[in-house]
Each structure stands twice: as structure tokens, then as C-alpha cells.
Amino acid sequence: MHLYYKIFLALFVIFIGFNIYSMDWDLGLWHEENAKFILSFAAAVIGILGVFVFHTMSKFAAKK
């Protein structure tokens, strides 16, 4: 895995951990106060998926 992919993967995992820690679980998952954390959590998950897709594409390009 390229260095950039590893850096972004670690960054997205840190974002996910911070968002899980910051949510107020007593209010409920879909409360207005938790909306910003849910949006950031979803963006981090999409970012992780993007990192794996880009890494896979770079491996296919290297085989040519």
C-alpha cells in the first residue's frame, strides 16, 4: 500500500473514532445534536471505501 493511502486510511479511522466518542448516546442516534457527527462518520466511511478502491485500481494499473 502506498504511503498516501496509509496516511489517509489512518486519518479516516481517527475521524471515525473521534465521532463515535463525541456522540451523545443518551440523546439518540438521529438527534439534531448528533447530526454533525453522523455526517462526518459517513464521510469517513466513504473515504475508507475510496482508499480501498483507489488502492485496488493502482494495483491493477501496476500489473499492465
PyMOL Python script that loads the backbone (N, CA, C, O; Angstrom):
from pymol import cmd

cmd.read_pdbstr("""\
ATOM      1  N   MET A   1       0.855  -1.177   0.000  1.00  0.00           N
ATOM      2  CA  MET A   1       0.000   0.000   0.000  1.00  0.00           C
ATOM      3  C   MET A   1       0.895   1.231   0.000  1.00  0.00           C
ATOM      4  O   MET A   1       1.872   1.308   0.745  1.00  0.00           O
ATOM      5  N   HIS A   2       0.548   2.175  -0.836  1.00  0.00           N
ATOM      6  CA  HIS A   2       1.345   3.380  -0.926  1.00  0.00           C
ATOM      7  C   HIS A   2       1.247   4.181   0.370  1.00  0.00           C
ATOM      8  O   HIS A   2       0.294   4.035   1.136  1.00  0.00           O
ATOM      9  N   LEU A   3       2.228   5.012   0.595  1.00  0.00           N
ATOM     10  CA  LEU A   3       2.284   5.803   1.817  1.00  0.00           C
ATOM     11  C   LEU A   3       1.076   6.724   1.944  1.00  0.00           C
ATOM     12  O   LEU A   3       0.543   6.894   3.041  1.00  0.00           O
ATOM     13  N   TYR A   4       0.636   7.321   0.834  1.00  0.00           N
ATOM     14  CA  TYR A   4      -0.512   8.234   0.884  1.00  0.00           C
ATOM     15  C   TYR A   4      -1.784   7.505   1.301  1.00  0.00           C
ATOM     16  O   TYR A   4      -2.587   8.036   2.069  1.00  0.00           O
ATOM     17  N   TYR A   5      -1.964   6.300   0.799  1.00  0.00           N
ATOM     18  CA  TYR A   5      -3.147   5.525   1.162  1.00  0.00           C
ATOM     19  C   TYR A   5      -3.133   5.177   2.646  1.00  0.00           C
ATOM     20  O   TYR A   5      -4.174   5.204   3.303  1.00  0.00           O
ATOM     21  N   LYS A   6      -1.969   4.855   3.169  1.00  0.00           N
ATOM     22  CA  LYS A   6      -1.864   4.527   4.586  1.00  0.00           C
ATOM     23  C   LYS A   6      -2.168   5.745   5.458  1.00  0.00           C
ATOM     24  O   LYS A   6      -2.825   5.633   6.493  1.00  0.00           O
ATOM     25  N   ILE A   7      -1.683   6.902   5.028  1.00  0.00           N
ATOM     26  CA  ILE A   7      -1.931   8.131   5.790  1.00  0.00           C
ATOM     27  C   ILE A   7      -3.420   8.455   5.816  1.00  0.00           C
ATOM     28  O   ILE A   7      -3.977   8.753   6.873  1.00  0.00           O
ATOM     29  N   PHE A   8      -4.064   8.396   4.651  1.00  0.00           N
ATOM     30  CA  PHE A   8      -5.495   8.700   4.606  1.00  0.00           C
ATOM     31  C   PHE A   8      -6.323   7.651   5.338  1.00  0.00           C
ATOM     32  O   PHE A   8      -7.331   7.986   5.961  1.00  0.00           O
ATOM     33  N   LEU A   9      -5.917   6.399   5.271  1.00  0.00           N
ATOM     34  CA  LEU A   9      -6.624   5.349   5.995  1.00  0.00           C
ATOM     35  C   LEU A   9      -6.548   5.599   7.503  1.00  0.00           C
ATOM     36  O   LEU A   9      -7.557   5.489   8.199  1.00  0.00           O
ATOM     37  N   ALA A  10      -5.381   5.930   8.000  1.00  0.00           N
ATOM     38  CA  ALA A  10      -5.228   6.235   9.428  1.00  0.00           C
ATOM     39  C   ALA A  10      -6.042   7.476   9.804  1.00  0.00           C
ATOM     40  O   ALA A  10      -6.666   7.511  10.865  1.00  0.00           O
ATOM     41  N   LEU A  11      -6.035   8.481   8.949  1.00  0.00           N
ATOM     42  CA  LEU A  11      -6.782   9.708   9.215  1.00  0.00           C
ATOM     43  C   LEU A  11      -8.279   9.444   9.293  1.00  0.00           C
ATOM     44  O   LEU A  11      -8.953   9.966  10.181  1.00  0.00           O
ATOM     45  N   PHE A  12      -8.811   8.635   8.370  1.00  0.00           N
ATOM     46  CA  PHE A  12     -10.237   8.316   8.396  1.00  0.00           C
ATOM     47  C   PHE A  12     -10.609   7.477   9.609  1.00  0.00           C
ATOM     48  O   PHE A  12     -11.691   7.656  10.168  1.00  0.00           O
ATOM     49  N   VAL A  13      -9.745   6.574  10.025  1.00  0.00           N
ATOM     50  CA  VAL A  13     -10.017   5.769  11.220  1.00  0.00           C
ATOM     51  C   VAL A  13     -10.031   6.660  12.467  1.00  0.00           C
ATOM     52  O   VAL A  13     -10.845   6.456  13.368  1.00  0.00           O
ATOM     53  N   ILE A  14      -9.142   7.630  12.516  1.00  0.00           N
ATOM     54  CA  ILE A  14      -9.139   8.579  13.638  1.00  0.00           C
ATOM     55  C   ILE A  14     -10.420   9.402  13.645  1.00  0.00           C
ATOM     56  O   ILE A  14     -10.995   9.639  14.707  1.00  0.00           O
ATOM     57  N   PHE A  15     -10.877   9.842  12.468  1.00  0.00           N
ATOM     58  CA  PHE A  15     -12.139  10.584  12.382  1.00  0.00           C
ATOM     59  C   PHE A  15     -13.309   9.748  12.892  1.00  0.00           C
ATOM     60  O   PHE A  15     -14.159  10.247  13.629  1.00  0.00           O
ATOM     61  N   ILE A  16     -13.349   8.485  12.502  1.00  0.00           N
ATOM     62  CA  ILE A  16     -14.434   7.612  12.947  1.00  0.00           C
ATOM     63  C   ILE A  16     -14.394   7.452  14.463  1.00  0.00           C
ATOM     64  O   ILE A  16     -15.426   7.535  15.129  1.00  0.00           O
ATOM     65  N   GLY A  17     -13.214   7.223  15.000  1.00  0.00           N
ATOM     66  CA  GLY A  17     -13.087   7.082  16.448  1.00  0.00           C
ATOM     67  C   GLY A  17     -13.503   8.343  17.191  1.00  0.00           C
ATOM     68  O   GLY A  17     -14.177   8.264  18.217  1.00  0.00           O
ATOM     69  N   PHE A  18     -13.110   9.498  16.686  1.00  0.00           N
ATOM     70  CA  PHE A  18     -13.487  10.762  17.324  1.00  0.00           C
ATOM     71  C   PHE A  18     -14.999  10.963  17.283  1.00  0.00           C
ATOM     72  O   PHE A  18     -15.591  11.413  18.265  1.00  0.00           O
ATOM     73  N   ASN A  19     -15.624  10.635  16.161  1.00  0.00           N
ATOM     74  CA  ASN A  19     -17.069  10.828  16.042  1.00  0.00           C
ATOM     75  C   ASN A  19     -17.847   9.880  16.937  1.00  0.00           C
ATOM     76  O   ASN A  19     -18.863  10.269  17.512  1.00  0.00           O
ATOM     77  N   ILE A  20     -17.389   8.651  17.063  1.00  0.00           N
ATOM     78  CA  ILE A  20     -18.059   7.718  17.967  1.00  0.00           C
ATOM     79  C   ILE A  20     -17.909   8.190  19.412  1.00  0.00           C
ATOM     80  O   ILE A  20     -18.846   8.083  20.203  1.00  0.00           O
ATOM     81  N   TYR A  21     -16.737   8.710  19.752  1.00  0.00           N
ATOM     82  CA  TYR A  21     -16.501   9.204  21.109  1.00  0.00           C
ATOM     83  C   TYR A  21     -17.327  10.457  21.397  1.00  0.00           C
ATOM     84  O   TYR A  21     -17.799  10.633  22.520  1.00  0.00           O
ATOM     85  N   SER A  22     -17.507  11.323  20.409  1.00  0.00           N
ATOM     86  CA  SER A  22     -18.157  12.613  20.627  1.00  0.00           C
ATOM     87  C   SER A  22     -19.676  12.562  20.638  1.00  0.00           C
ATOM     88  O   SER A  22     -20.315  13.497  21.120  1.00  0.00           O
ATOM     89  N   MET A  23     -20.266  11.505  20.123  1.00  0.00           N
ATOM     90  CA  MET A  23     -21.730  11.429  20.086  1.00  0.00           C
ATOM     91  C   MET A  23     -22.312  11.335  21.488  1.00  0.00           C
ATOM     92  O   MET A  23     -21.749  10.693  22.375  1.00  0.00           O
ATOM     93  N   ASP A  24     -23.437  11.982  21.661  1.00  0.00           N
ATOM     94  CA  ASP A  24     -24.158  11.898  22.925  1.00  0.00           C
ATOM     95  C   ASP A  24     -25.195  10.782  22.782  1.00  0.00           C
ATOM     96  O   ASP A  24     -26.274  10.988  22.226  1.00  0.00           O
ATOM     97  N   TRP A  25     -24.854   9.617  23.285  1.00  0.00           N
ATOM     98  CA  TRP A  25     -25.669   8.432  23.061  1.00  0.00           C
ATOM     99  C   TRP A  25     -26.986   8.482  23.828  1.00  0.00           C
ATOM    100  O   TRP A  25     -27.927   7.770  23.477  1.00  0.00           O
ATOM    101  N   ASP A  26     -27.071   9.308  24.869  1.00  0.00           N
ATOM    102  CA  ASP A  26     -28.324   9.424  25.624  1.00  0.00           C
ATOM    103  C   ASP A  26     -29.407  10.133  24.812  1.00  0.00           C
ATOM    104  O   ASP A  26     -30.597   9.896  25.024  1.00  0.00           O
ATOM    105  N   LEU A  27     -29.003  10.999  23.886  1.00  0.00           N
ATOM    106  CA  LEU A  27     -29.980  11.726  23.069  1.00  0.00           C
ATOM    107  C   LEU A  27     -30.570  10.855  21.963  1.00  0.00           C
ATOM    108  O   LEU A  27     -31.683  11.106  21.499  1.00  0.00           O
ATOM    109  N   GLY A  28     -29.852   9.868  21.556  1.00  0.00           N
ATOM    110  CA  GLY A  28     -30.297   9.037  20.441  1.00  0.00           C
ATOM    111  C   GLY A  28     -29.444   9.308  19.222  1.00  0.00           C
ATOM    112  O   GLY A  28     -28.819  10.361  19.101  1.00  0.00           O
ATOM    113  N   LEU A  29     -29.428   8.355  18.332  1.00  0.00           N
ATOM    114  CA  LEU A  29     -28.536   8.446  17.178  1.00  0.00           C
ATOM    115  C   LEU A  29     -28.952   9.551  16.206  1.00  0.00           C
ATOM    116  O   LEU A  29     -28.087  10.220  15.640  1.00  0.00           O
ATOM    117  N   TRP A  30     -30.249   9.759  16.001  1.00  0.00           N
ATOM    118  CA  TRP A  30     -30.721  10.690  14.986  1.00  0.00           C
ATOM    119  C   TRP A  30     -31.134  12.049  15.549  1.00  0.00           C
ATOM    120  O   TRP A  30     -31.880  12.780  14.898  1.00  0.00           O
ATOM    121  N   HIS A  31     -30.667  12.397  16.734  1.00  0.00           N
ATOM    122  CA  HIS A  31     -30.960  13.702  17.320  1.00  0.00           C
ATOM    123  C   HIS A  31     -30.161  14.778  16.578  1.00  0.00           C
ATOM    124  O   HIS A  31     -29.116  14.501  15.989  1.00  0.00           O
ATOM    125  N   GLU A  32     -30.679  16.016  16.619  1.00  0.00           N
ATOM    126  CA  GLU A  32     -30.029  17.130  15.909  1.00  0.00           C
ATOM    127  C   GLU A  32     -28.600  17.369  16.369  1.00  0.00           C
ATOM    128  O   GLU A  32     -27.736  17.712  15.561  1.00  0.00           O
ATOM    129  N   GLU A  33     -28.346  17.192  17.644  1.00  0.00           N
ATOM    130  CA  GLU A  33     -27.000  17.420  18.175  1.00  0.00           C
ATOM    131  C   GLU A  33     -25.994  16.420  17.602  1.00  0.00           C
ATOM    132  O   GLU A  33     -24.808  16.731  17.491  1.00  0.00           O
ATOM    133  N   ASN A  34     -26.454  15.239  17.243  1.00  0.00           N
ATOM    134  CA  ASN A  34     -25.565  14.207  16.724  1.00  0.00           C
ATOM    135  C   ASN A  34     -25.469  14.218  15.206  1.00  0.00           C
ATOM    136  O   ASN A  34     -24.711  13.433  14.636  1.00  0.00           O
ATOM    137  N   ALA A  35     -26.217  15.086  14.541  1.00  0.00           N
ATOM    138  CA  ALA A  35     -26.252  15.090  13.078  1.00  0.00           C
ATOM    139  C   ALA A  35     -24.881  15.385  12.473  1.00  0.00           C
ATOM    140  O   ALA A  35     -24.490  14.762  11.487  1.00  0.00           O
ATOM    141  N   LYS A  36     -24.155  16.328  13.059  1.00  0.00           N
ATOM    142  CA  LYS A  36     -22.839  16.665  12.507  1.00  0.00           C
ATOM    143  C   LYS A  36     -21.856  15.506  12.657  1.00  0.00           C
ATOM    144  O   LYS A  36     -20.978  15.322  11.814  1.00  0.00           O
ATOM    145  N   PHE A  37     -22.002  14.727  13.723  1.00  0.00           N
ATOM    146  CA  PHE A  37     -21.110  13.590  13.905  1.00  0.00           C
ATOM    147  C   PHE A  37     -21.477  12.443  12.965  1.00  0.00           C
ATOM    148  O   PHE A  37     -20.602  11.725  12.482  1.00  0.00           O
ATOM    149  N   ILE A  38     -22.765  12.279  12.711  1.00  0.00           N
ATOM    150  CA  ILE A  38     -23.202  11.229  11.793  1.00  0.00           C
ATOM    151  C   ILE A  38     -22.732  11.553  10.378  1.00  0.00           C
ATOM    152  O   ILE A  38     -22.288  10.662   9.654  1.00  0.00           O
ATOM    153  N   LEU A  39     -22.825  12.815   9.981  1.00  0.00           N
ATOM    154  CA  LEU A  39     -22.378  13.224   8.647  1.00  0.00           C
ATOM    155  C   LEU A  39     -20.870  13.009   8.492  1.00  0.00           C
ATOM    156  O   LEU A  39     -20.413  12.509   7.464  1.00  0.00           O
ATOM    157  N   SER A  40     -20.114  13.383   9.498  1.00  0.00           N
ATOM    158  CA  SER A  40     -18.667  13.199   9.449  1.00  0.00           C
ATOM    159  C   SER A  40     -18.295  11.716   9.479  1.00  0.00           C
ATOM    160  O   SER A  40     -17.348  11.300   8.812  1.00  0.00           O
ATOM    161  N   PHE A  41     -19.036  10.924  10.248  1.00  0.00           N
ATOM    162  CA  PHE A  41     -18.819   9.483  10.299  1.00  0.00           C
ATOM    163  C   PHE A  41     -19.059   8.855   8.932  1.00  0.00           C
ATOM    164  O   PHE A  41     -18.277   8.021   8.477  1.00  0.00           O
ATOM    165  N   ALA A  42     -20.146   9.260   8.279  1.00  0.00           N
ATOM    166  CA  ALA A  42     -20.462   8.731   6.952  1.00  0.00           C
ATOM    167  C   ALA A  42     -19.400   9.139   5.933  1.00  0.00           C
ATOM    168  O   ALA A  42     -19.028   8.343   5.071  1.00  0.00           O
ATOM    169  N   ALA A  43     -18.914  10.365   6.027  1.00  0.00           N
ATOM    170  CA  ALA A  43     -17.866  10.813   5.112  1.00  0.00           C
ATOM    171  C   ALA A  43     -16.575  10.025   5.317  1.00  0.00           C
ATOM    172  O   ALA A  43     -15.879   9.715   4.351  1.00  0.00           O
ATOM    173  N   ALA A  44     -16.256   9.702   6.557  1.00  0.00           N
ATOM    174  CA  ALA A  44     -15.054   8.911   6.834  1.00  0.00           C
ATOM    175  C   ALA A  44     -15.198   7.489   6.304  1.00  0.00           C
ATOM    176  O   ALA A  44     -14.238   6.925   5.779  1.00  0.00           O
ATOM    177  N   VAL A  45     -16.380   6.905   6.435  1.00  0.00           N
ATOM    178  CA  VAL A  45     -16.602   5.554   5.902  1.00  0.00           C
ATOM    179  C   VAL A  45     -16.483   5.559   4.378  1.00  0.00           C
ATOM    180  O   VAL A  45     -15.871   4.663   3.797  1.00  0.00           O
ATOM    181  N   ILE A  46     -17.065   6.561   3.739  1.00  0.00           N
ATOM    182  CA  ILE A  46     -16.941   6.682   2.285  1.00  0.00           C
ATOM    183  C   ILE A  46     -15.483   6.912   1.890  1.00  0.00           C
ATOM    184  O   ILE A  46     -15.029   6.404   0.865  1.00  0.00           O
ATOM    185  N   GLY A  47     -14.760   7.664   2.687  1.00  0.00           N
ATOM    186  CA  GLY A  47     -13.333   7.889   2.436  1.00  0.00           C
ATOM    187  C   GLY A  47     -12.531   6.605   2.524  1.00  0.00           C
ATOM    188  O   GLY A  47     -11.635   6.376   1.711  1.00  0.00           O
ATOM    189  N   ILE A  48     -12.842   5.757   3.509  1.00  0.00           N
ATOM    190  CA  ILE A  48     -12.148   4.475   3.635  1.00  0.00           C
ATOM    191  C   ILE A  48     -12.442   3.593   2.428  1.00  0.00           C
ATOM    192  O   ILE A  48     -11.543   2.945   1.891  1.00  0.00           O
ATOM    193  N   LEU A  49     -13.698   3.572   2.007  1.00  0.00           N
ATOM    194  CA  LEU A  49     -14.041   2.802   0.806  1.00  0.00           C
ATOM    195  C   LEU A  49     -13.301   3.342  -0.418  1.00  0.00           C
ATOM    196  O   LEU A  49     -12.829   2.575  -1.256  1.00  0.00           O
ATOM    197  N   GLY A  50     -13.207   4.652  -0.509  1.00  0.00           N
ATOM    198  CA  GLY A  50     -12.475   5.268  -1.617  1.00  0.00           C
ATOM    199  C   GLY A  50     -10.995   4.908  -1.604  1.00  0.00           C
ATOM    200  O   GLY A  50     -10.405   4.664  -2.656  1.00  0.00           O
ATOM    201  N   VAL A  51     -10.394   4.874  -0.421  1.00  0.00           N
ATOM    202  CA  VAL A  51      -8.983   4.495  -0.315  1.00  0.00           C
ATOM    203  C   VAL A  51      -8.774   3.079  -0.824  1.00  0.00           C
ATOM    204  O   VAL A  51      -7.821   2.818  -1.559  1.00  0.00           O
ATOM    205  N   PHE A  52      -9.661   2.154  -0.437  1.00  0.00           N
ATOM    206  CA  PHE A  52      -9.505   0.779  -0.903  1.00  0.00           C
ATOM    207  C   PHE A  52      -9.745   0.650  -2.408  1.00  0.00           C
ATOM    208  O   PHE A  52      -9.074  -0.140  -3.072  1.00  0.00           O
ATOM    209  N   VAL A  53     -10.683   1.409  -2.948  1.00  0.00           N
ATOM    210  CA  VAL A  53     -10.920   1.379  -4.398  1.00  0.00           C
ATOM    211  C   VAL A  53      -9.707   1.932  -5.141  1.00  0.00           C
ATOM    212  O   VAL A  53      -9.261   1.336  -6.122  1.00  0.00           O
ATOM    213  N   PHE A  54      -9.175   3.053  -4.693  1.00  0.00           N
ATOM    214  CA  PHE A  54      -8.009   3.629  -5.359  1.00  0.00           C
ATOM    215  C   PHE A  54      -6.795   2.725  -5.253  1.00  0.00           C
ATOM    216  O   PHE A  54      -6.012   2.617  -6.196  1.00  0.00           O
ATOM    217  N   HIS A  55      -6.634   2.074  -4.105  1.00  0.00           N
ATOM    218  CA  HIS A  55      -5.513   1.154  -3.940  1.00  0.00           C
ATOM    219  C   HIS A  55      -5.649  -0.037  -4.884  1.00  0.00           C
ATOM    220  O   HIS A  55      -4.668  -0.466  -5.491  1.00  0.00           O
ATOM    221  N   THR A  56      -6.854  -0.566  -5.007  1.00  0.00           N
ATOM    222  CA  THR A  56      -7.092  -1.684  -5.910  1.00  0.00           C
ATOM    223  C   THR A  56      -6.854  -1.269  -7.354  1.00  0.00           C
ATOM    224  O   THR A  56      -6.261  -2.019  -8.130  1.00  0.00           O
ATOM    225  N   MET A  57      -7.313  -0.080  -7.713  1.00  0.00           N
ATOM    226  CA  MET A  57      -7.099   0.402  -9.084  1.00  0.00           C
ATOM    227  C   MET A  57      -5.609   0.591  -9.372  1.00  0.00           C
ATOM    228  O   MET A  57      -5.155   0.312 -10.482  1.00  0.00           O
ATOM    229  N   SER A  58      -4.847   1.061  -8.385  1.00  0.00           N
ATOM    230  CA  SER A  58      -3.414   1.255  -8.608  1.00  0.00           C
ATOM    231  C   SER A  58      -2.692  -0.084  -8.746  1.00  0.00           C
ATOM    232  O   SER A  58      -1.700  -0.183  -9.468  1.00  0.00           O
ATOM    233  N   LYS A  59      -3.189  -1.118  -8.055  1.00  0.00           N
ATOM    234  CA  LYS A  59      -2.585  -2.441  -8.208  1.00  0.00           C
ATOM    235  C   LYS A  59      -2.854  -2.998  -9.599  1.00  0.00           C
ATOM    236  O   LYS A  59      -1.978  -3.632 -10.188  1.00  0.00           O
ATOM    237  N   PHE A  60      -4.059  -2.772 -10.138  1.00  0.00           N
ATOM    238  CA  PHE A  60      -4.378  -3.228 -11.488  1.00  0.00           C
ATOM    239  C   PHE A  60      -3.546  -2.478 -12.524  1.00  0.00           C
ATOM    240  O   PHE A  60      -3.105  -3.069 -13.510  1.00  0.00           O
ATOM    241  N   ALA A  61      -3.330  -1.194 -12.312  1.00  0.00           N
ATOM    242  CA  ALA A  61      -2.540  -0.397 -13.251  1.00  0.00           C
ATOM    243  C   ALA A  61      -1.077  -0.829 -13.235  1.00  0.00           C
ATOM    244  O   ALA A  61      -0.402  -0.760 -14.262  1.00  0.00           O
ATOM    245  N   ALA A  62      -0.583  -1.271 -12.089  1.00  0.00           N
ATOM    246  CA  ALA A  62       0.817  -1.685 -11.980  1.00  0.00           C
ATOM    247  C   ALA A  62       1.047  -3.023 -12.687  1.00  0.00           C
ATOM    248  O   ALA A  62       2.163  -3.305 -13.123  1.00  0.00           O
ATOM    249  N   LYS A  63       0.012  -3.842 -12.806  1.00  0.00           N
ATOM    250  CA  LYS A  63       0.177  -5.150 -13.452  1.00  0.00           C
ATOM    251  C   LYS A  63       0.298  -5.051 -14.963  1.00  0.00           C
ATOM    252  O   LYS A  63       0.798  -5.980 -15.596  1.00  0.00           O
ATOM    253  N   LYS A  64      -0.149  -3.945 -15.564  1.00  0.00           N
ATOM    254  CA  LYS A  64      -0.112  -3.809 -17.028  1.00  0.00           C
ATOM    255  C   LYS A  64       1.293  -3.683 -17.536  1.00  0.00           C
ATOM    256  O   LYS A  64       1.504  -3.560 -18.743  1.00  0.00           O
TER     257      LYS A  64
END
""", "prot")
cmd.dss("prot")
cmd.show_as("cartoon", "prot")
cmd.util.cbc("prot")
cmd.orient("prot")
